[in-house]
């Protein structure tokens, strides 16, 4: 698969709904497609959809070692609810130990560079392993989540990873996500009920305050236009 092949493929899918495109990819790329889940509300919706459409599709998550207890609890609930074995990828312990020894346990508060280094070691490096053998990855991006995601498309060529990136909920609203969760009995992180609409690592996530956007609690000490970990890096 390369970008030219991807462009030809997308032309064939013009006019199809997001649901039809998701189903097409799940069947056409069986064994070569993965759902990357952060256990957020959107990813829980996608887990429900994927399991119902194509049981046996690989679903993985990244355990950074700094997650909330509630997130670990949700992994267990999700696996039991859908009778699946979610793949869990962890960072290289030697890389983490070296980083912490050199820059401290909470290095991410001191500079954007430090924070991105931490995200790289705890997320990006394990992500590469999770993508092994895959040509398409599904994720829960939505355009109205933040200004850094406003130009994202349903299906894009991921230049960084050399594969197709599929965002079936790209045009969904937050209300649509929660309506689906309630209507289908989808398990979700209990922190969502406590003012945490977007949940990542515990030290880098706080509850949001009235009037703030839904990702204001992620890396809240940084400017809005820099608040991505690198998982969704876009080529310019």
C-alpha positions in Angstrom: 0.0 0.0 0.0 1.2 3.5 -0.9 -0.3 7.0 -1.2 -1.1 6.6 -4.9 -3.0 3.3 -4.3 -4.8 5.0 -1.4 -5.9 7.9 -3.6 -7.3 5.5 -6.2 -9.1 3.6 -3.5 -10.7 6.7 -2.0 -12.2 7.6 -5.4 -14.1 4.3 -5.4 -15.6 5.1 -2.0 -16.9 8.5 -2.9 -20.6 8.9 -2.0 -20.6 6.2 0.6 -21.6 6.9 4.2 -19.1 6.7 7.0 -20.8 3.4 8.2 -20.5 1.9 4.7 -16.8 2.9 4.5 -16.0 1.4 7.9 -17.7 -1.9 6.9 -15.9 -1.9 3.6 -12.5 -1.4 5.2 -13.2 -4.0 7.9 -14.0 -6.7 5.3 -11.6 -5.6 2.6 -8.6 -5.4 5.0 -9.4 -8.3 7.3 -6.3 -9.2 9.1 -4.6 -6.0 8.1 -6.7 -3.5 10.0 -6.5 -2.5 13.7 -8.5 -0.4 16.1 -6.2 1.9 18.2 -8.2 2.6 21.4 -7.3 5.1 24.1 -10.4 3.9 26.0 -12.1 7.3 25.4 -15.8 7.6 24.7 -15.2 7.7 21.0 -13.0 4.6 21.0 -15.5 2.7 23.1 -18.2 3.5 20.5 -15.8 2.2 17.8 -15.0 -0.9 19.8 -18.8 -1.7 20.0 -19.2 -1.1 16.2 -16.1 -3.1 15.2 -17.0 -6.1 17.4 -20.5 -6.1 16.0 -19.4 -5.8 12.3 -16.2 -7.9 12.2 -15.5 -9.9 15.4 -11.9 -10.9 15.6 -10.5 -7.5 14.4 -7.4 -6.6 16.3 -8.0 -4.0 19.0 -5.1 -2.6 21.0 -4.4 0.1 23.6 -1.2 1.7 24.9 -0.4 1.3 28.6 2.0 4.2 29.3 2.5 3.3 32.9 0.9 6.6 34.1 -2.8 5.9 33.4 -5.7 6.4 35.8 -6.9 3.4 37.8 -10.3 4.0 36.2 -8.8 3.4 32.8 -7.3 0.1 33.8 -10.6 -0.8 35.2 -12.3 0.0 31.9 -9.9 -2.3 30.0 -11.1 -5.2 32.1 -14.8 -4.2 31.7 -14.5 -3.8 28.0 -12.8 -7.2 27.5 -15.5 -8.9 29.6 -18.3 -7.1 27.9 -17.3 -7.9 24.4 -15.5 -11.2 25.1 -12.3 -10.0 23.5 -8.6 -9.9 24.4 -7.5 -6.4 23.9 -3.8 -6.2 23.0 -1.8 -4.0 25.4 1.5 -2.4 24.5 3.8 -0.9 27.0 6.9 1.3 26.7 10.5 0.0 26.7 11.5 -0.1 30.4 15.1 0.9 29.7 14.1 3.9 27.7 11.7 5.0 30.5 14.4 4.5 33.2 17.0 6.5 31.2 14.5 9.4 30.6 13.5 9.6 34.2 17.0 9.3 35.5 18.1 12.2 33.2 15.1 14.5 33.5 13.0 13.5 36.4 9.8 11.6 37.0 7.5 14.5 36.0 9.7 16.0 33.3 6.7 16.9 31.1 5.8 19.9 33.3 9.1 21.6 32.5 9.0 22.1 28.8 7.0 21.1 25.6 10.2 19.3 24.4 10.3 17.2 27.6 6.6 16.4 27.3 6.9 15.3 23.7 9.9 13.1 24.6 7.8 11.4 27.3 4.9 10.9 24.9 7.3 9.5 22.3 8.8 6.9 24.6 5.5 6.0 26.3 3.2 6.1 23.2 4.8 6.5 19.8 7.5 3.8 20.1 5.0 1.2 21.4 2.5 2.3 18.7 5.0 1.3 16.0 5.1 -2.2 17.4 1.3 -2.3 17.5 1.1 -1.4 13.9 3.2 -4.3 12.8 1.5 -6.1 9.9 -1.3 -3.6 9.6 -2.2 -1.4 6.6 -5.1 0.5 8.1 -5.7 1.9 11.6 -9.0 3.0 13.0 -9.1 5.8 15.6 -11.7 8.0 17.3 -10.8 11.5 16.0 -13.6 14.0 15.7 -13.2 17.4 14.1 -14.8 19.4 16.9 -12.5 17.9 19.6 -9.9 20.6 19.1 -8.4 23.1 16.7 -5.6 20.7 16.0 -8.1 18.2 14.5 -10.4 20.5 12.6 -9.0 19.6 9.2 -8.9 15.8 9.7 -10.7 13.6 7.2 -12.7 10.4 7.4 -9.9 8.5 5.5 -6.4 9.9 5.2 -3.0 8.7 4.1 -0.8 8.6 7.3 2.5 9.7 5.9 4.3 9.2 9.2 3.3 5.5 9.5 2.9 4.7 5.9 -0.7 3.4 6.2 -4.3 4.4 6.0 -5.8 6.2 8.9 -9.6 5.8 9.3 -11.7 8.1 11.5 -15.3 6.8 11.3 -16.6 9.4 13.8 -14.9 12.4 12.3 -18.2 14.3 11.7 -20.0 13.2 14.9 -20.9 15.6 17.6 -20.2 14.9 21.3 -24.0 14.4 21.7 -24.0 11.7 19.1 -21.2 9.8 20.8 -23.0 9.8 24.2 -26.4 9.0 22.6 -24.8 5.9 21.1 -23.2 4.9 24.3 -26.5 5.1 26.2 -28.5 3.4 23.5 -26.1 0.5 23.2 -25.0 0.1 26.8 -21.4 0.7 25.9 -19.0 0.7 29.0 -17.2 4.0 29.5 -14.6 5.5 31.8 -16.3 6.7 35.0 -14.1 9.8 35.0 -16.3 11.1 32.3 -19.0 11.6 34.9 -16.5 13.6 37.1 -15.7 16.4 34.6 -13.1 14.6 32.5 -14.3 14.5 28.8 -10.8 13.7 27.5 -8.6 11.3 29.4 -4.9 10.5 29.0 -2.1 9.9 31.5 -3.0 10.9 35.0 -0.3 13.6 35.5 -1.3 15.3 32.2 -5.0 15.3 32.6 -7.3 17.4 34.8 -11.1 18.0 34.9 -12.4 20.9 32.8 -14.1 24.0 34.1 -17.4 25.6 32.8 -16.9 27.2 29.4 -13.7 25.3 28.6 -13.4 23.1 25.5 -13.4 19.4 25.9 -9.7 18.9 25.6 -8.8 21.8 27.9 -7.8 19.3 30.6 -5.1 17.7 28.5 -1.6 19.3 29.0 -3.4 22.3 30.3 -0.2 24.2 30.8 0.5 24.3 27.1 -1.0 26.4 24.2 -4.0 24.9 22.5 -2.2 24.6 19.1 0.5 22.3 20.6 -1.6 19.9 22.5 -1.1 16.6 20.7 1.1 13.7 21.8 2.2 12.8 18.3 -0.1 9.9 17.7 -2.1 12.1 15.3 0.7 14.1 13.7 -0.3 15.5 10.3 2.2 16.2 7.5 2.2 19.8 6.2 
